[in-house]
């Protein structure tokens, strides 16, 4: 039975590298994958970009208004899409989603439909929280319904496990602003442990 997987971690935890490795593993066995990412993630435009320098063009760029399941079925079936009896399971073996935190909750539900109705496994990679330690809506929904949750780990500058994504403008940490600001476009990010996050001026929810 296909499952919905959510593999999450702070920045620099190897999420995109893991996604690209998974795509390679499937294709090495003669299977087909579809790579999906949200159009709001303008880093790399229509490609996924690993911090190790690996890149790959995505198959689907989705906006907040898109029906992800419909797009996947259309891409999977190609010219056979007009056949209501056609099943995408014959032509797609896995759907891989990069930066899944940018999906809407409804789109995450559509990923689950791909899994349960179309019997295609979906592996979503992303971060749980923004630079203010507040959940992204897409990540929250994935944490609620995914069959499998896997944390990808990385370390803070102090050597402890990093869990927060701190935003920097220039060399200064900032803790106010819009939830979405793409890494490398206007700002950069650094993964920090909870102690360092607080020491640099971060505030935890409820404080």
N, CA, C and O of each residue as an XYZ file, in Angstrom:
828
protein
N       0.847     -1.199      0.000
C       0.000      0.000      0.000
C       0.876      1.242      0.000
O       1.836      1.327      0.766
N       0.550      2.208     -0.858
C       1.297      3.453     -0.925
C       1.108      4.252      0.361
O       0.097      4.103      1.049
N       2.083      5.098      0.682
C       2.024      5.921      1.890
C       2.451      7.348      1.578
O       3.127      7.614      0.584
N       2.033      8.266      2.464
C       2.483      9.650      2.425
C       3.563      9.821      3.487
O       3.329      9.598      4.674
N       4.744     10.219      3.037
C       5.891     10.404      3.915
C       6.201     11.895      4.043
O       6.161     12.630      3.056
N       6.510     12.335      5.259
C       6.986     13.697      5.462
C       8.359     13.630      6.109
O       8.506     13.199      7.253
N       9.360     14.064      5.357
C      10.727     14.101      5.840
C      11.097     15.565      6.062
O      11.220     16.342      5.116
N      11.272     15.919      7.326
C      11.435     17.328      7.678
C      12.732     17.551      8.448
O      13.304     16.627      9.028
N      13.171     18.786      8.435
C      14.364     19.136      9.189
C      14.658     20.611      9.031
O      14.095     21.276      8.160
N      15.539     21.123      9.873
C      15.945     22.522      9.766
C      16.749     22.721      8.478
O      17.112     21.758      7.803
N      17.014     23.973      8.157
C      17.820     24.275      6.977
C      19.161     23.540      7.079
O      19.696     23.345      8.170
N      19.683     23.144      5.931
C      20.977     22.452      5.855
C      20.952     21.031      6.384
O      22.005     20.479      6.704
N      19.789     20.429      6.483
C      19.713     19.049      6.971
C      19.709     18.027      5.832
O      19.545     16.831      6.074
N      19.887     18.489      4.604
C      20.019     17.564      3.489
C      18.714     17.117      2.867
O      18.655     16.045      2.264
N      17.658     17.923      3.001
C      16.353     17.514      2.485
C      16.358     17.376      0.967
O      15.937     16.349      0.434
N      16.832     18.406      0.270
C      16.822     18.347     -1.197
C      17.802     17.309     -1.712
O      17.530     16.634     -2.705
N      18.939     17.178     -1.044
C      19.888     16.132     -1.425
C      19.242     14.758     -1.292
O      19.413     13.896     -2.153
N      18.495     14.561     -0.199
C      17.795     13.298     -0.005
C      16.744     13.058     -1.068
O      16.583     11.934     -1.545
N      16.023     14.115     -1.444
C      15.016     13.990     -2.500
C      15.666     13.568     -3.821
O      15.168     12.672     -4.503
N      16.762     14.207     -4.175
C      17.442     13.878     -5.430
C      18.004     12.461     -5.400
O      18.009     11.772     -6.420
N      18.476     12.026     -4.239
C      18.971     10.657     -4.118
C      17.832      9.659     -4.280
O      17.993      8.619     -4.918
N      16.677      9.984     -3.697
C      15.518      9.113     -3.834
C      15.084      9.010     -5.298
O      14.761      7.924     -5.779
N      15.079     10.149     -6.003
C      14.729     10.131     -7.430
C      15.694      9.246     -8.199
O      15.282      8.467     -9.059
N      16.968      9.365     -7.893
C      17.976      8.547     -8.574
C      17.743      7.062     -8.305
O      17.837      6.237     -9.214
N      17.438      6.729     -7.053
C      17.226      5.318     -6.691
C      16.061      4.712     -7.473
O      16.159      3.588     -7.967
N      14.956      5.462     -7.584
C      13.813      4.964     -8.349
C      14.188      4.781     -9.817
O      13.898      3.742    -10.411
N      14.825      5.783    -10.392
C      15.105      5.746    -11.825
C      16.173      4.713    -12.172
O      16.180      4.167    -13.275
N      17.065      4.449    -11.236
C      18.065      3.411    -11.464
C      17.402      2.050    -11.651
O      17.963      1.162    -12.293
N      16.219      1.893    -11.093
C      15.469      0.644    -11.199
C      14.425      0.692    -12.310
O      13.537     -0.159    -12.378
N      14.538      1.691    -13.177
C      13.641      1.786    -14.317
C      12.273      2.327    -13.988
O      11.340      2.148    -14.771
N      12.119      2.993    -12.838
C      10.823      3.525    -12.446
C      10.770      5.031    -12.675
O      11.801      5.703    -12.725
N       9.570      5.541    -12.811
C       9.375      6.952    -13.128
C       8.945      7.732    -11.900
O       8.091      7.287    -11.133
N       9.549      8.905    -11.722
C       9.161      9.797    -10.631
C       8.694     11.123    -11.212
O       9.072     11.502    -12.320
N       7.864     11.822    -10.440
C       7.478     13.189    -10.753
C       7.972     14.083     -9.622
O       7.695     13.816     -8.453
N       8.698     15.139     -9.963
C       9.176     16.106     -8.985
C       8.252     17.319     -8.987
O       7.922     17.868    -10.038
N       7.843     17.725     -7.786
C       6.896     18.815     -7.617
C       7.493     19.838     -6.657
O       8.120     19.467     -5.665
N       7.299     21.126     -6.947
C       7.600     22.146     -5.947
C       6.668     23.323     -6.132
O       6.110     23.528     -7.210
N       6.501     24.104     -5.056
C       5.620     25.264     -5.097
C       6.279     26.399     -5.862
O       7.470     26.663     -5.699
N       5.497     27.067     -6.697
C       6.026     28.156     -7.513
C       6.515     29.323     -6.664
O       7.355     30.104     -7.112
N       6.000     29.451     -5.440
C       6.428     30.535     -4.564
C       7.901     30.419     -4.203
O       8.536     31.412     -3.849
N       8.446     29.210     -4.290
C       9.872     29.002     -4.032
C      10.640     29.356     -5.304
O      10.852     28.507     -6.169
N      11.051     30.616     -5.405
C      11.708     31.105     -6.617
C      13.192     30.770     -6.680
O      13.831     31.019     -7.701
N      13.744     30.220     -5.630
C      15.145     29.817     -5.673
C      15.307     28.692     -6.698
O      14.703     27.628     -6.562
N      16.119     28.933     -7.715
C      16.299     27.934     -8.752
C      15.213     27.935     -9.800
O      15.258     27.144    -10.742
N      14.222     28.827     -9.650
C      13.106     28.894    -10.601
C      12.452     27.525    -10.766
O      11.786     27.053     -9.845
N      12.626     26.876    -11.918
C      11.949     25.604    -12.161
C      12.835     24.403    -11.851
O      12.632     23.323    -12.406
N      13.805     24.580    -10.979
C      14.669     23.472    -10.573
C      14.708     23.366     -9.060
O      14.460     24.340     -8.350
N      15.024     22.166     -8.571
C      15.352     22.012     -7.158
C      16.868     22.128     -7.052
O      17.607     21.615     -7.893
N      17.312     22.807     -6.008
C      18.734     23.115     -5.863
C      19.214     22.635     -4.505
O      18.744     23.110     -3.472
N      20.149     21.695     -4.505
C      20.752     21.209     -3.277
C      21.918     22.103     -2.885
O      22.593     22.669     -3.745
N      22.151     22.227     -1.588
C      23.286     23.025     -1.126
C      24.621     22.391     -1.488
O      25.664     23.040     -1.396
N      24.594     21.135     -1.895
C      25.814     20.485     -2.361
C      26.084     20.788     -3.838
O      27.096     20.357     -4.391
N      25.171     21.531     -4.469
C      25.381     21.923     -5.851
C      24.617     21.111     -6.879
O      24.665     21.423     -8.069
N      23.916     20.078     -6.445
C      23.131     19.267     -7.376
C      21.823     19.971     -7.716
O      21.199     20.584     -6.850
N      21.416     19.886     -8.960
C      20.163     20.497     -9.395
C      19.396     19.530    -10.293
O      19.962     18.606    -10.877
N      18.096     19.774    -10.382
C      17.271     18.992    -11.288
C      16.001     19.767    -11.571
O      15.393     20.343    -10.669
N      15.607     19.773    -12.833
C      14.377     20.468    -13.203
C      13.170     19.708    -12.675
O      13.127     18.478    -12.720
N      12.192     20.451    -12.175
C      10.992     19.817    -11.650
C      10.020     19.529    -12.788
O      10.109     20.119    -13.864
N       9.112     18.630    -12.536
C       8.072     18.311    -13.508
C       6.862     19.213    -13.358
O       6.190     19.528    -14.340
N       6.580     19.635    -12.115
C       5.402     20.454    -11.859
C       5.734     21.591    -10.908
O       6.245     21.358     -9.812
N       5.448     22.821    -11.322
C       5.471     23.983    -10.434
C       4.023     24.306    -10.085
O       3.219     24.565    -10.981
N       3.680     24.295     -8.812
C       2.283     24.478     -8.433
C       2.081     25.800     -7.709
O       2.902     26.207     -6.886
N       0.983     26.458     -8.028
C       0.578     27.660     -7.310
C      -0.419     27.274     -6.225
O      -0.876     26.132     -6.172
N      -0.752     28.223     -5.366
C      -1.653     27.941     -4.251
C      -3.052     27.547     -4.714
O      -3.799     26.917     -3.965
N      -3.408     27.911     -5.936
C      -4.753     27.611     -6.455
C      -4.820     26.288     -7.214
O      -5.906     25.857     -7.602
N      -3.691     25.646     -7.430
C      -3.669     24.420     -8.234
C      -4.170     23.209     -7.460
O      -3.980     23.103     -6.248
N      -4.809     22.304     -8.179
C      -5.185     20.995     -7.656
C      -4.008     20.055     -7.958
O      -3.801     19.657     -9.104
N      -3.256     19.713     -6.935
C      -2.028     18.941     -7.140
C      -2.345     17.557     -7.696
O      -1.635     17.061     -8.571
N      -3.397     16.940     -7.195
C      -3.730     15.603     -7.708
C      -4.072     15.658     -9.192
O      -3.642     14.797     -9.960
N      -4.844     16.664     -9.603
C      -5.217     16.778    -11.013
C      -3.977     16.991    -11.880
O      -3.871     16.416    -12.963
N      -3.041     17.813    -11.407
C      -1.822     18.060    -12.171
C      -0.964     16.806    -12.268
O      -0.390     16.519    -13.318
N      -0.880     16.066    -11.176
C      -0.096     14.836    -11.194
C      -0.715     13.825    -12.142
O      -0.006     13.189    -12.922
N      -2.030     13.672    -12.083
C      -2.692     12.726    -12.975
C      -2.482     13.121    -14.436
O      -2.229     12.265    -15.284
N      -2.586     14.409    -14.725
C      -2.406     14.864    -16.103
C      -0.979     14.599    -16.578
O      -0.766     14.130    -17.696
N      -0.017     14.900    -15.729
C       1.381     14.662    -16.093
C       1.674     13.173    -16.208
O       2.457     12.754    -17.060
N       1.049     12.379    -15.355
C       1.299     10.942    -15.354
C       0.716     10.268    -16.586
O       1.333      9.384    -17.179
N      -0.479     10.699    -16.959
C      -1.176     10.018    -18.030
C      -0.836     10.539    -19.418
O      -0.935      9.806    -20.402
N      -0.438     11.799    -19.497
C      -0.112     12.362    -20.790
C      -1.302     12.276    -21.729
O      -2.394     12.737    -21.398
N      -1.096     11.695    -22.884
C      -2.161     11.607    -23.883
C      -3.283     10.680    -23.442
O      -4.376     10.734    -24.005
N      -3.042      9.831    -22.449
C      -4.067      8.917    -21.981
C      -5.008      9.573    -20.983
O      -5.938      8.931    -20.494
N      -4.776     10.858    -20.672
C      -5.569     11.530    -19.639
C      -7.051     11.589    -19.982
O      -7.897     11.666    -19.090
N      -7.362     11.554    -21.264
C      -8.772     11.626    -21.661
C      -9.520     10.336    -21.370
O     -10.749     10.310    -21.426
N      -8.799      9.264    -21.061
C      -9.420      7.973    -20.793
C      -9.767      7.871    -19.318
O      -8.855      7.758    -18.499
N     -11.031      7.904    -18.937
C     -11.403      7.881    -17.516
C     -11.030      6.570    -16.834
O     -10.968      6.507    -15.606
N     -10.780      5.513    -17.626
C     -10.419      4.225    -17.046
C      -8.908      4.095    -16.818
O      -8.445      3.141    -16.193
N      -8.159      5.058    -17.326
C      -6.696      4.964    -17.213
C      -6.264      5.259    -15.783
O      -6.819      6.146    -15.134
N      -5.296      4.532    -15.302
C      -4.776      4.727    -13.958
C      -3.334      5.186    -13.995
O      -2.520      4.572    -14.684
N      -2.987      6.250    -13.273
C      -1.626      6.769    -13.314
C      -0.598      5.815    -12.727
O       0.598      5.992    -12.957
N      -1.034      4.808    -11.976
C      -0.096      3.876    -11.353
C       0.756      3.162    -12.405
O       1.859      2.705    -12.106
N       0.245      3.067    -13.633
C       0.990      2.379    -14.679
C       2.198      3.176    -15.146
O       3.150      2.595    -15.668
N       2.179      4.501    -14.970
C       3.227      5.324    -15.550
C       4.026      6.135    -14.544
O       5.071      6.677    -14.907
N       3.586      6.243    -13.303
C       4.319      6.976    -12.279
C       4.451      6.094    -11.039
O       3.468      5.530    -10.558
N       5.654      5.986    -10.539
C       5.906      5.123     -9.388
C       6.083      5.892     -8.086
O       5.976      5.312     -7.006
N       6.355      7.204     -8.178
C       6.550      7.981     -6.958
C       6.424      9.463     -7.275
O       6.841      9.920     -8.340
N       5.839     10.215     -6.334
C       5.797     11.673     -6.424
C       6.679     12.231     -5.320
O       6.531     11.861     -4.155
N       7.602     13.124     -5.683
C       8.526     13.741     -4.740
C       8.239     15.235     -4.671
O       8.181     15.908     -5.700
N       8.060     15.751     -3.467
C       7.706     17.161     -3.283
C       8.817     17.856     -2.518
O       9.145     17.462     -1.399
N       9.399     18.894     -3.119
C      10.424     19.687     -2.451
C       9.792     20.933     -1.830
O       8.836     21.486     -2.374
N      10.332     21.374     -0.684
C       9.824     22.560      0.020
C       8.319     22.450      0.254
O       7.559     23.366     -0.059
N       7.908     21.317      0.809
C       6.483     21.018      0.965
C       5.779     21.952      1.933
O       4.550     22.014      1.943
N       6.532     22.679      2.746
C       5.895     23.612      3.685
C       5.105     24.696      2.965
O       4.212     25.302      3.556
N       5.423     24.952      1.684
C       4.747     26.007      0.935
C       3.429     25.555      0.313
O       2.724     26.373     -0.279
N       3.081     24.288      0.430
C       1.780     23.834     -0.044
C       0.690     24.313      0.907
O       0.952     24.585      2.079
N      -0.522     24.414      0.398
C      -1.655     24.730      1.266
C      -2.125     23.445      1.952
O      -1.823     22.350      1.477
N      -2.859     23.563      3.061
C      -3.414     22.356      3.683
C      -4.264     21.536      2.721
O      -4.221     20.306      2.754
N      -5.041     22.209      1.859
C      -5.851     21.485      0.886
C      -4.967     20.704     -0.077
O      -5.306     19.578     -0.439
N      -3.850     21.271     -0.497
C      -2.950     20.561     -1.399
C      -2.306     19.354     -0.719
O      -2.038     18.344     -1.369
N      -2.059     19.457      0.573
C      -1.555     18.295      1.304
C      -2.617     17.196      1.326
O      -2.294     16.016      1.185
N      -3.870     17.577      1.502
C      -4.949     16.590      1.422
C      -4.991     15.946      0.036
O      -5.289     14.758     -0.091
N      -4.695     16.720     -0.988
C      -4.659     16.168     -2.345
C      -3.501     15.188     -2.509
O      -3.619     14.213     -3.252
N      -2.391     15.431     -1.829
C      -1.294     14.453     -1.829
C      -1.776     13.134     -1.230
O      -1.452     12.057     -1.730
N      -2.553     13.234     -0.155
C      -3.080     12.019      0.458
C      -4.019     11.291     -0.490
O      -4.054     10.061     -0.495
N      -4.780     12.024     -1.292
C      -5.649     11.385     -2.283
C      -4.818     10.651     -3.334
O      -5.193      9.565     -3.776
N      -3.695     11.239     -3.732
C      -2.800     10.560     -4.673
C      -2.359      9.218     -4.095
O      -2.287      8.215     -4.806
N      -2.068      9.215     -2.802
C      -1.619      7.999     -2.127
C      -2.750      6.979     -2.018
O      -2.591      5.823     -2.410
N      -3.889      7.413     -1.485
C      -4.954      6.474     -1.138
C      -5.807      6.056     -2.337
O      -6.250      4.910     -2.415
N      -6.037      6.975     -3.263
C      -6.912      6.667     -4.399
C      -6.108      6.174     -5.597
O      -6.489      5.200     -6.246
N      -4.988      6.853     -5.891
C      -4.199      6.486     -7.067
C      -3.101      5.476     -6.751
O      -2.451      4.961     -7.661
N      -2.892      5.193     -5.471
C      -1.917      4.192     -5.029
C      -0.487      4.530     -5.475
O       0.271      3.656     -5.895
N      -0.143      5.809     -5.375
C       1.211      6.267     -5.684
C       1.834      6.806     -4.402
O       1.247      7.685     -3.771
N       2.997      6.313     -3.996
C       3.647      6.871     -2.812
C       4.075      8.316     -3.050
O       4.510      8.675     -4.144
N       3.947      9.133     -2.016
C       4.353     10.536     -2.073
C       5.344     10.793     -0.946
O       5.063     10.504      0.217
N       6.503     11.336     -1.298
C       7.521     11.703     -0.327
C       7.661     13.213     -0.345
O       8.110     13.789     -1.335
N       7.277     13.856      0.751
C       7.326     15.312      0.854
C       8.472     15.713      1.778
O       8.642     15.150      2.860
N       9.247     16.686      1.336
C      10.400     17.174      2.099
C      10.185     18.652      2.415
O       9.782     19.427      1.547
N      10.457     19.037      3.667
C      10.290     20.447      4.004
C      10.702     20.751      5.426
O      11.217     19.890      6.139
N      10.469     21.990      5.831
C      10.755     22.416      7.191
C       9.429     22.562      7.947
O       8.379     22.806      7.353
N       9.507     22.407      9.260
C       8.288     22.493     10.064
C       7.858     23.928     10.323
O       6.682     24.263     10.183
N       8.813     24.778     10.703
C       8.477     26.104     11.213
C       9.260     27.204     10.505
O      10.305     26.962      9.902
N       8.728     28.411     10.596
C       9.383     29.564      9.991
C      10.412     30.159     10.948
O      10.720     29.565     11.981
N      10.940     31.326     10.606
C      11.999     31.953     11.402
C      11.499     32.451     12.752
O      12.295     32.824     13.614
N      10.178     32.456     12.936
C       9.590     32.838     14.227
C       9.176     31.617     15.040
O       8.553     31.751     16.093
N       9.517     30.438     14.559
C       9.173     29.135     15.153
C       7.685     28.821     15.054
O       7.164     28.046     15.856
N       6.994     29.410     14.083
C       5.578     29.172     13.857
C       5.424     28.204     12.683
O       6.118     28.332     11.675
N       4.530     27.252     12.812
C       4.354     26.234     11.768
C       3.884     26.840     10.452
O       3.056     27.751     10.431
N       4.428     26.316      9.351
C       3.854     26.597      8.047
C       2.566     25.779      7.928
O       2.526     24.640      8.395
N       1.519     26.326      7.319
C       0.262     25.574      7.196
C       0.432     24.212      6.518
O      -0.158     23.223      6.955
N       1.233     24.158      5.456
C       1.441     22.879      4.779
C       2.132     21.863      5.662
O       1.763     20.689      5.675
N       3.137     22.312      6.403
C       3.848     21.402      7.296
C       2.950     20.909      8.418
O       2.998     19.739      8.798
N       2.131     21.809      8.945
C       1.226     21.413     10.028
C       0.294     20.299      9.557
O       0.049     19.332     10.279
N      -0.222     20.449      8.338
C      -1.134     19.428      7.829
C      -0.408     18.110      7.579
O      -0.955     17.038      7.842
N       0.811     18.186      7.076
C       1.591     16.963      6.877
C       1.854     16.254      8.200
O       1.776     15.028      8.274
N       2.163     17.014      9.235
C       2.387     16.407     10.547
C       1.114     15.750     11.075
O       1.172     14.783     11.834
N      -0.022     16.279     10.669
C      -1.296     15.731     11.135
C      -1.677     14.433     10.427
O      -2.243     13.539     11.055
N      -1.377     14.312      9.126
C      -1.957     13.183      8.384
C      -0.953     12.237      7.736
O      -1.349     11.160      7.289
N       0.321     12.588      7.665
C       1.274     11.714      6.977
C       1.359     10.353      7.667
O       1.281     10.257      8.892
N       1.520      9.304      6.861
C       1.685      7.962      7.418
C       3.014      7.820      8.145
O       3.115      7.104      9.141
N       4.035      8.510      7.639
C       5.378      8.347      8.170
C       6.044      9.711      8.332
O       6.043     10.525      7.409
N       6.611      9.950      9.512
C       7.337     11.185      9.802
C       8.790     10.843     10.076
O       9.084      9.958     10.879
N       9.698     11.543      9.409
C      11.122     11.301      9.610
C      11.846     12.632      9.753
O      11.755     13.489      8.874
N      12.558     12.804     10.847
C      13.326     14.030     11.053
C      14.728     13.862     10.487
O      15.429     12.900     10.802
N      15.127     14.821      9.639
C      16.483     14.864      9.114
C      17.266     15.867      9.958
O      16.847     17.015     10.103
N      18.372     15.452     10.502
C      19.048     16.247     11.519
C      20.231     17.029     10.958
O      20.886     16.615     10.001
N      20.482     18.180     11.591
C      21.681     18.966     11.317
C      22.114     19.631     12.620
O      21.422     19.522     13.633
N      23.253     20.319     12.597
C      23.780     20.872     13.839
C      23.844     22.394     13.799
O      23.958     23.009     12.739
N      23.766     22.969     14.976
C      23.903     24.402     15.202
C      25.388     24.777     15.190
O      26.251     23.901     15.245
N      25.678     26.048     15.120
C      27.059     26.536     15.172
C      27.765     26.130     16.469
O      28.993     26.059     16.515
N      26.977     25.861     17.531
C      27.570     25.474     18.821
C      27.778     23.968     18.929
O      28.374     23.496     19.897
N      27.293     23.208     17.948
C      27.455     21.759     17.967
C      26.237     20.999     18.427
O      26.166     19.780     18.268
N      25.259     21.714     19.006
C      24.024     21.043     19.405
C      23.140     20.785     18.178
O      23.380     21.320     17.096
N      22.117     19.954     18.377
C      21.152     19.703     17.313
C      20.393     20.990     16.993
O      19.863     21.641     17.894
N      20.340     21.355     15.713
C      19.614     22.546     15.275
C      18.153     22.190     15.017
O      17.852     21.179     14.382
N      17.257     23.027     15.514
C      15.823     22.788     15.313
C      15.095     24.006     14.758
O      13.980     23.875     14.252
N      15.702     25.190     14.843
C      15.051     26.412     14.392
C      15.775     26.992     13.183
O      16.968     26.764     12.982
N      15.016     27.755     12.374
C      15.558     28.388     11.175
C      15.568     29.889     11.392
O      14.531     30.540     11.272
N      16.724     30.443     11.710
C      16.828     31.872     11.996
C      17.097     32.644     10.704
O      17.914     32.238      9.878
N      16.396     33.756     10.553
C      16.535     34.590      9.352
C      17.589     35.660      9.578
O      17.685     36.250     10.655
N      18.380     35.898      8.534
C      19.417     36.930      8.593
C      19.275     37.879      7.409
O      19.029     37.455      6.279
N      19.430     39.148      7.686
C      19.556     40.171      6.649
C      20.959     40.739      6.798
O      21.280     41.382      7.797
N      21.782     40.494      5.798
C      23.199     40.791      5.975
C      23.770     39.834      7.003
O      23.649     38.618      6.859
N      24.383     40.369      8.027
C      24.937     39.547      9.104
C      24.082     39.591     10.361
O      24.459     39.027     11.388
N      22.940     40.255     10.290
C      22.092     40.444     11.468
C      20.900     39.499     11.446
O      20.246     39.325     10.417
N      20.624     38.887     12.607
C      19.419     38.085     12.756
C      18.210     39.003     12.895
O      18.270     40.024     13.580
N      17.113     38.631     12.239
C      15.869     39.391     12.348
C      14.756     38.439     12.746
O      14.772     37.261     12.390
N      13.787     38.964     13.488
C      12.725     38.117     14.015
C      11.337     38.687     13.751
O      10.361     38.282     14.382
N      11.255     39.625     12.818
C       9.976     40.179     12.381
C       9.953     40.195     10.862
O      10.992     40.318     10.213
N       8.749     40.069     10.301
C       8.617     40.115      8.848
C       7.649     39.065      8.345
O       7.059     38.317      9.124
N       7.494     39.021      7.026
C       6.593     38.052      6.399
C       7.084     36.629      6.630
O       8.282     36.387      6.772
N       6.146     35.698      6.665
C       6.516     34.311      6.906
C       7.415     33.776      5.806
O       8.350     33.024      6.080
N       7.141     34.155      4.562
C       7.906     33.629      3.433
C       8.855     34.691      2.897
O       8.427     35.766      2.475
N      10.138     34.383      2.918
C      11.181     35.165      2.248
C      12.203     34.132      1.798
O      12.824     33.468      2.628
N      12.380     33.992      0.494
C      13.137     32.877     -0.052
C      14.626     33.032      0.208
O      15.203     34.098     -0.006
N      15.227     31.963      0.669
C      16.656     31.916      0.977
C      17.476     32.311     -0.243
O      17.294     31.769     -1.333
N      18.379     33.259     -0.043
C      19.281     33.652     -1.111
C      18.733     34.728     -2.019
O      19.469     35.254     -2.854
N      17.454     35.075     -1.883
C      16.874     36.125     -2.707
C      16.956     37.459     -1.974
O      17.640     38.379     -2.422
N      16.264     37.561     -0.861
C      16.340     38.779     -0.051
C      17.075     38.557      1.257
O      17.595     39.498      1.856
N      17.115     37.322      1.690
C      17.653     37.011      3.013
C      18.424     35.697      2.943
O      18.429     35.014      1.918
N      19.074     35.360      4.053
C      19.658     34.041      4.226
C      19.151     33.476      5.554
O      18.537     34.181      6.355
N      19.424     32.190      5.764
C      18.970     31.534      6.983
C      20.111     30.743      7.605
O      21.043     30.312      6.924
N      20.010     30.565      8.923
C      20.965     29.735      9.639
C      20.211     28.841     10.610
O      19.317     29.294     11.325
N      20.577     27.581     10.627
C      19.944     26.635     11.546
C      20.565     26.782     12.928
O      21.787     26.770     13.075
N      19.708     26.921     13.941
C      20.183     27.121     15.301
C      19.482     26.171     16.264
O      18.351     25.746     16.029
N      20.177     25.847     17.351
C      19.525     25.128     18.453
C      18.651     26.114     19.209
O      18.734     27.320     18.977
N      17.818     25.619     20.108
C      16.925     26.490     20.854
C      17.659     27.518     21.692
O      17.234     28.671     21.763
N      18.754     27.123     22.327
C      19.491     28.050     23.188
C      20.087     29.192     22.384
O      19.964     30.356     22.767
N      20.735     28.864     21.269
C      21.331     29.921     20.443
C      20.257     30.813     19.834
O      20.450     32.023     19.708
N      19.141     30.229     19.463
C      18.046     31.022     18.908
C      17.610     32.095     19.905
O      17.429     33.255     19.535
N      17.445     31.707     21.156
C      17.052     32.669     22.182
C      18.151     33.684     22.446
O      17.862     34.863     22.647
N      19.405     33.252     22.449
C      20.513     34.158     22.721
C      20.641     35.232     21.647
O      21.076     36.349     21.926
N      20.256     34.886     20.409
C      20.341     35.872     19.329
C      19.098     36.747     19.250
O      18.990     37.595     18.365
N      18.165     36.549     20.165
C      17.019     37.450     20.238
C      15.700     36.869     19.814
O      14.702     37.589     19.771
N      15.655     35.592     19.500
C      14.403     34.981     19.116
C      13.435     34.872     20.282
O      13.845     34.864     21.443
N      12.174     34.790     19.973
C      11.131     34.661     20.991
C      10.304     33.429     20.674
O       9.853     33.254     19.543
N      10.106     32.584     21.660
C       9.301     31.381     21.448
C       7.815     31.735     21.524
O       7.447     32.716     22.170
N       6.957     30.944     20.869
C       5.517     31.218     20.916
C       5.017     31.291     22.359
O       5.390     30.473     23.200
N       4.176     32.271     22.627
C       3.602     32.406     23.956
C       4.373     33.362     24.847
O       3.869     33.779     25.889
N       5.590     33.714     24.452
C       6.363     34.643     25.284
C       6.028     36.078     24.936
O       6.580     37.003     25.533
